[in-house]
Amino acid sequence: SDARCVAMLEAFRAVVADFPLPAVPVTTTSGAGAAVSFMRSEGGVKPFTRALGDHMNDVIQFLSDCRPLSISMANAIKWFKLKLGASKNVAPRDAQEQLVEAIDDFVVRRLVGADQL
């Protein structure tokens, strides 16, 4: 099941890396003073991380429809969603880079590294 989890996370990494950044971001300041960038989509204007999260939910649903998720895959999805939520007040390009790095780190430390213990 770890191989399936690693493959899923590699797919997540590719989706995050290829997810389009806002061409002309609409930036506002949230109540906490952090800049939030929005992107235009079919449903109107959404924060970048919400648009990415909605897209990832579709990807996750597709994977789940194809074959039941293993426990490690379900745990990795929960971890990914936490990381995505933590990126909501970060500039889109930075959020994208942080998510890609976090996925790489997760694979190395928690999946590949755990097998070597």
Protein Blocks (a to p, Z undefined) as FASTA:
>chain_A
ZZmmmmmmmmmmmmmmmpccdfbacddddfkopacdddddfkopadfklmmmmmmmmmmm
mmmmmpccdfklmmmmmmmmmmmmmmmmgcfklmmmmmmmmmmmmmmmmmmmmmmZZ
